[in-house]
Amino acid sequence: MPRVIVYVTLKPTLLDAQGRTVQTALHSLGFGEAGDVRLGKIIEMNVPEGDEAGIRARVVAMCDELLANPVTESYRIEVEA
């Protein structure tokens, strides 16, 4: 059964307030080299067997309808055998 991993992140033009908070915390802990921190989410799922193009099309539909906000977020899909 193929495994799909979806990486969802805020679009680069948007301010990532959570990322900024984590960056500030890292700096205060002595990790000053951490810069331009951005947070996101990873969604993993198993899907029924099928051709990769068909699987990818279904996952794109899932992302557009539920998993990601197309106005503020971008996503990247990986299909593992």
N, CA and C atoms as a LAMMPS dump frame, in Angstrom:
ITEM: TIMESTEP
0
ITEM: NUMBER OF ATOMS
243
ITEM: BOX BOUNDS ff ff ff
-5.0000000000000000e+02 5.0000000000000000e+02
-5.0000000000000000e+02 5.0000000000000000e+02
-5.0000000000000000e+02 5.0000000000000000e+02
ITEM: ATOMS id mol type element x y z
1 1 1 N 0.848 -1.173 0
2 1 2 C 0 0 0
3 1 3 C 0.899 1.244 0
4 2 1 N 0.755 2.121 -0.975
5 2 2 C 1.597 3.32 -1.034
6 2 3 C 1.362 4.246 0.162
7 3 1 N 2.413 4.926 0.538
8 3 2 C 2.352 5.911 1.616
9 3 3 C 2.54 7.278 0.978
10 4 1 N 1.712 8.221 1.391
11 4 2 C 1.782 9.585 0.883
12 4 3 C 2.159 10.501 2.038
13 5 1 N 3.077 11.407 1.764
14 5 2 C 3.464 12.417 2.738
15 5 3 C 3.177 13.778 2.116
16 6 1 N 2.422 14.604 2.845
17 6 2 C 2.086 15.949 2.387
18 6 3 C 2.744 16.941 3.34
19 7 1 N 3.54 17.851 2.797
20 7 2 C 4.185 18.9 3.575
21 7 3 C 3.421 20.202 3.316
22 8 1 N 2.879 20.793 4.367
23 8 2 C 2.092 22.022 4.241
24 8 3 C 2.839 23.144 4.97
25 9 1 N 3.062 24.253 4.285
26 9 2 C 3.739 25.402 4.881
27 9 3 C 3.026 26.69 4.475
28 10 1 N 3.245 27.718 5.27
29 10 2 C 2.713 29.022 4.884
30 10 3 C 3.421 29.505 3.624
31 11 1 N 2.723 30.235 2.804
32 11 2 C 3.344 30.804 1.611
33 11 3 C 4.475 31.734 2.047
34 12 1 N 5.552 31.789 1.273
35 12 2 C 6.73 32.565 1.671
36 12 3 C 6.451 34.05 1.903
37 13 1 N 5.428 34.598 1.272
38 13 2 C 5.148 36.025 1.415
39 13 3 C 4.42 36.356 2.713
40 14 1 N 3.96 35.342 3.44
41 14 2 C 3.215 35.576 4.674
42 14 3 C 4.121 35.503 5.894
43 15 1 N 3.832 36.344 6.874
44 15 2 C 4.553 36.33 8.134
45 15 3 C 4.204 35.062 8.908
46 16 1 N 5.209 34.356 9.365
47 16 2 C 5.009 33.148 10.158
48 16 3 C 5.257 33.495 11.621
49 17 1 N 4.21 33.874 12.336
50 17 2 C 4.337 34.3 13.731
51 17 3 C 4.863 33.178 14.617
52 18 1 N 4.421 31.943 14.388
53 18 2 C 4.913 30.815 15.181
54 18 3 C 6.403 30.587 14.912
55 19 1 N 6.786 30.67 13.665
56 19 2 C 8.192 30.52 13.32
57 19 3 C 9.049 31.581 13.985
58 20 1 N 8.549 32.811 14.015
59 20 2 C 9.276 33.915 14.661
60 20 3 C 9.425 33.654 16.159
61 21 1 N 8.368 33.135 16.791
62 21 2 C 8.421 32.823 18.223
63 21 3 C 9.441 31.728 18.502
64 22 1 N 9.452 30.694 17.682
65 22 2 C 10.422 29.608 17.853
66 22 3 C 11.841 30.129 17.629
67 23 1 N 12.036 30.963 16.639
68 23 2 C 13.353 31.53 16.372
69 23 3 C 13.837 32.344 17.568
70 24 1 N 12.975 33.167 18.132
71 24 2 C 13.334 33.965 19.303
72 24 3 C 13.715 33.065 20.477
73 25 1 N 12.942 31.994 20.679
74 25 2 C 13.241 31.057 21.758
75 25 3 C 14.586 30.362 21.517
76 26 1 N 14.856 29.955 20.283
77 26 2 C 16.132 29.329 19.968
78 26 3 C 17.292 30.278 20.245
79 27 1 N 17.144 31.532 19.866
80 27 2 C 18.185 32.523 20.118
81 27 3 C 18.412 32.695 21.616
82 28 1 N 17.323 32.734 22.375
83 28 2 C 17.462 32.919 23.826
84 28 3 C 18.113 31.708 24.498
85 29 1 N 18.047 30.559 23.853
86 29 2 C 18.684 29.348 24.375
87 29 3 C 20.124 29.188 23.882
88 30 1 N 20.593 30.16 23.129
89 30 2 C 21.973 30.123 22.668
90 30 3 C 22.168 29.573 21.271
91 31 1 N 21.083 29.374 20.544
92 31 2 C 21.177 28.876 19.17
93 31 3 C 20.978 30.025 18.191
94 32 1 N 21.888 30.993 18.25
95 32 2 C 21.77 32.199 17.443
96 32 3 C 21.897 31.977 15.952
97 33 1 N 22.43 30.804 15.566
98 33 2 C 22.595 30.534 14.131
99 33 3 C 21.278 30.216 13.438
100 34 1 N 20.229 29.92 14.212
101 34 2 C 18.92 29.608 13.613
102 34 3 C 18.32 30.891 13.053
103 35 1 N 18.017 30.873 11.778
104 35 2 C 17.448 32.058 11.153
105 35 3 C 16.323 31.701 10.206
106 36 1 N 15.44 32.641 9.987
107 36 2 C 14.325 32.481 9.05
108 36 3 C 13.546 31.188 9.333
109 37 1 N 13.19 30.977 10.608
110 37 2 C 12.476 29.768 11.031
111 37 3 C 11.023 29.853 10.58
112 38 1 N 10.548 28.781 9.952
113 38 2 C 9.153 28.696 9.513
114 38 3 C 8.621 27.339 9.934
115 39 1 N 7.397 27.307 10.398
116 39 2 C 6.774 26.066 10.835
117 39 3 C 5.739 25.625 9.819
118 40 1 N 5.442 24.355 9.846
119 40 2 C 4.433 23.8 8.962
120 40 3 C 3.866 22.536 9.578
121 41 1 N 3.259 21.73 8.742
122 41 2 C 2.725 20.459 9.225
123 41 3 C 3.005 19.377 8.199
124 42 1 N 3.104 18.143 8.702
125 42 2 C 3.32 16.977 7.853
126 42 3 C 2.126 16.056 8.044
127 43 1 N 1.559 15.621 6.944
128 43 2 C 0.424 14.697 6.969
129 43 3 C 0.861 13.429 6.255
130 44 1 N 0.769 12.299 6.934
131 44 2 C 1.132 11.017 6.349
132 44 3 C -0.104 10.148 6.273
133 45 1 N -0.243 9.409 5.168
134 45 2 C -1.394 8.518 5.025
135 45 3 C -1.066 7.384 4.071
136 46 1 N -1.729 6.276 4.269
137 46 2 C -1.679 5.162 3.332
138 46 3 C -2.851 5.31 2.376
139 47 1 N -2.62 4.968 1.124
140 47 2 C -3.679 5.049 0.114
141 47 3 C -3.724 3.734 -0.655
142 48 1 N -4.858 3.415 -1.268
143 48 2 C -4.944 2.177 -2.045
144 48 3 C -3.961 2.186 -3.221
145 49 1 N -3.607 0.997 -3.648
146 49 2 C -2.709 0.848 -4.801
147 49 3 C -3.292 1.56 -6.02
148 50 1 N -2.423 2.035 -6.866
149 50 2 C -2.841 2.683 -8.098
150 50 3 C -1.638 3.323 -8.756
151 51 1 N -1.86 3.907 -9.916
152 51 2 C -0.754 4.575 -10.585
153 51 3 C -0.454 5.887 -9.86
154 52 1 N 0.799 6.303 -9.905
155 52 2 C 1.21 7.48 -9.144
156 52 3 C 0.447 8.729 -9.555
157 53 1 N 0.165 8.883 -10.828
158 53 2 C -0.569 10.069 -11.29
159 53 3 C -1.968 10.106 -10.681
160 54 1 N -2.631 8.961 -10.61
161 54 2 C -3.965 8.904 -10.018
162 54 3 C -3.942 9.185 -8.528
163 55 1 N -2.952 8.602 -7.853
164 55 2 C -2.807 8.852 -6.411
165 55 3 C -2.561 10.329 -6.172
166 56 1 N -1.63 10.882 -6.928
167 56 2 C -1.284 12.303 -6.758
168 56 3 C -2.5 13.197 -7.006
169 57 1 N -3.296 12.888 -8.01
170 57 2 C -4.49 13.69 -8.306
171 57 3 C -5.479 13.655 -7.146
172 58 1 N -5.666 12.471 -6.551
173 58 2 C -6.584 12.361 -5.407
174 58 3 C -6.066 13.149 -4.206
175 59 1 N -4.756 13.091 -3.967
176 59 2 C -4.188 13.799 -2.822
177 59 3 C -4.234 15.31 -3.053
178 60 1 N -4.021 15.746 -4.276
179 60 2 C -4.17 17.174 -4.584
180 60 3 C -5.595 17.625 -4.261
181 61 1 N -6.583 16.816 -4.635
182 61 2 C -7.981 17.153 -4.32
183 61 3 C -8.184 17.233 -2.806
184 62 1 N -7.579 16.294 -2.057
185 62 2 C -7.686 16.323 -0.592
186 62 3 C -7.084 17.606 -0.033
187 63 1 N -5.925 17.982 -0.564
188 63 2 C -5.251 19.195 -0.095
189 63 3 C -6.078 20.44 -0.399
190 64 1 N -6.6 20.508 -1.609
191 64 2 C -7.37 21.689 -2.009
192 64 3 C -8.68 21.815 -1.236
193 65 1 N -9.266 20.686 -0.834
194 65 2 C -10.557 20.729 -0.158
195 65 3 C -10.457 20.751 1.363
196 66 1 N -9.368 20.207 1.931
197 66 2 C -9.335 20.093 3.399
198 66 3 C -7.956 20.303 4.018
199 67 1 N -6.939 19.682 3.499
200 67 2 C -5.662 19.607 4.205
201 67 3 C -4.859 20.902 4.204
202 68 1 N -5.061 21.759 3.223
203 68 2 C -4.313 23.013 3.138
204 68 3 C -5.256 24.142 2.74
205 69 1 N -4.955 25.323 3.238
206 69 2 C -5.703 26.514 2.853
207 69 3 C -4.991 27.125 1.651
208 70 1 N -5.56 27.024 0.45
209 70 2 C -4.855 27.484 -0.753
210 70 3 C -4.579 28.988 -0.766
211 71 1 N -5.257 29.744 0.06
212 71 2 C -5.026 31.184 0.113
213 71 3 C -3.729 31.493 0.858
214 72 1 N -3.448 30.757 1.932
215 72 2 C -2.299 31.082 2.775
216 72 3 C -1.21 30.017 2.812
217 73 1 N -1.491 28.816 2.297
218 73 2 C -0.535 27.726 2.436
219 73 3 C -0.162 27.111 1.085
220 74 1 N 1.039 26.587 1.045
221 74 2 C 1.527 25.799 -0.091
222 74 3 C 1.701 24.365 0.401
223 75 1 N 1.699 23.416 -0.533
224 75 2 C 1.939 22.041 -0.129
225 75 3 C 2.778 21.326 -1.175
226 76 1 N 3.442 20.277 -0.69
227 76 2 C 4.265 19.421 -1.54
228 76 3 C 3.917 17.984 -1.21
229 77 1 N 3.774 17.167 -2.224
230 77 2 C 3.333 15.782 -2.053
231 77 3 C 4.456 14.827 -2.455
232 78 1 N 4.697 13.826 -1.6
233 78 2 C 5.612 12.74 -1.944
234 78 3 C 4.837 11.432 -1.87
235 79 1 N 5 10.602 -2.895
236 79 2 C 4.357 9.283 -2.915
237 79 3 C 5.47 8.25 -2.804
238 80 1 N 5.396 7.418 -1.755
239 80 2 C 6.385 6.365 -1.533
240 80 3 C 5.753 5.022 -1.873
241 81 1 N 6.522 4.152 -2.492
242 81 2 C 6.012 2.824 -2.864
243 81 3 C 5.812 1.966 -1.629
